[in-house]
Amino acid sequence: MKIVFVVPNMLGGGTEKVITLLANEYANRNIEVAIMLFAGNQVVYELDKRVEIVSISAAPAGNVWLKIDRVRKIRSYLKKNEGCIIFAFSSMGAAYCVLASYLMNIFILVSERSDPYQDPNYKWRDWAYKQADCLAFQTKEAMEFFPASVRKKSVVIPNPVDGKIPNRFEGKRKKNIVSSGRLETVKNIPLLLKSFKIFIQEHPEYNLHIYGTGSLERELKELASSLNIVDNVVWHGFTQNVVNEIVDSGMYILSSDHEGLSNSMLEALAMGIPTIATDVPMGGCRTYIKNEENGLLVPIKDEKAMARAMSRLADNQDFASYLSLNATKIRELYSIAEIADRFLNLVRK
């Protein structure tokens, strides 16, 4: 058996982290694994040396001729690796693979990683999903978006928890608020900055640490300056082992407007960092967070509600500790081995 993950690039992000965890797990089981990149040629996460990296195009976008060339190169690879199994972690990756495997006996599993309402390639996606052998969704809500013809061959598989992340911090937490993710529109970092501006009026001892890079970095730094909070905001860029840097933080914030399932939020919960997240459509956050039990959910785009939630955790350490202890229980439910088995079972069926 050879598993070929298909993804645009491996430059960092939740999807790429999940692929890394699964690829390393399968390699440790002596299963052949490859990661095919169709819009990049760099990998920032640490992969087992046995994992093959295949870049069929380094260009992040392209015209119709580049797209055709991608399909041609994928087909050539599939012919050389007869009998391989496709794990497409991208809607366009799924479309490319369906086209490339025409009249070939190739098993295609698709993992939907985002809010289906937000996919700009939805026409290609809808066609490809009907052709795929099976699909894995992160939430029930995302699966129910699609027609019965897709749902009948679909299951819900949550993200795995990296077993190597630090255990829950025991001691007095730093007065740091942390956030980790791409600096793009979907993450709504302006909401986080504006909420923090309200929060520090009564809690000036706190600092906000933001991990990640993206096209909005300059714009967001300018917003922080206009809010007069630059002295309390630290921009870290992409950090390979962010979990080690944030484990003793006072709280973790996810401010997204929509989200498939945030891997950084999952890690924060597993480490017991008191967590606040927006209750995004498609249930990506509420899949893991039971409000008032292991974290706090707030409405999307509501900076005042976010600021109030921050104050609740800052002002009530007993409540924050209660959420923290309960949050760590997800480690037992979503181990890498368990999630890897669930994907393999789809192939075996």
WORA-V221048 format. One line per field, one symbol per residue. phi: phi as a letter, one per 20 degrees, with the letter a starting at -180 (. if undefined). burial: b if it has 9 or more other ideal C-beta (glycine too) atoms within 8 Angstrom, else e. A space follows every 10 residues. Layout:
# WORA-V221048
phi->???
burial->???
This chain:
# WORA-V221048
phi->.cddfcbgbc eopfffffgg ffffffffem efccceddbr bdceeedgfe eedcdeaeff brefffffff ffffffffff cgnfdededa fffffgffff egmdededdd dfdcfffdef dfffgfffff effbccdecf fffffefgfe ffdccdcffe effefffgfd qeffeddcbc rfecggflfg ffffffgfff fdcffecddd dpcrfegfff fffgffemcg fdddddmfcf dfffedgdff adcddfebaf bfffffffff enfgccbfef gmmfeffdee gmdcrcdcff mdfffffffg fgffecffff ffffffffff gfecffffff fffffffff
burial->ebbbbbbbbb ebbbbbbbbb bbbbbbbeee bebbbbbbbb eeebbebbee bebbbbbeee eeeeebbebb bbbbbebbee beebbbbbbb bbbbbbbbeb beeeebebbb bbbbbbeebe bbebbbbbbe ebebbbbbbe bbbeebeeeb beebbbbbbb bbeebeebbe eebebbbbbb bbbeebbbbe bbbbbbbbbb eebeebbbbb bbebebbeeb bebbeebebe ebbeebeeee ebbebbbebb bbbbbbbbbb bbbbbbbbbb bbbbbbbbbb ebbbbbbbbe eeebbbbbeb ebbebbbbbb bbbbeeeebb bebbbbbbeb beebbbebbb ebbeebbee
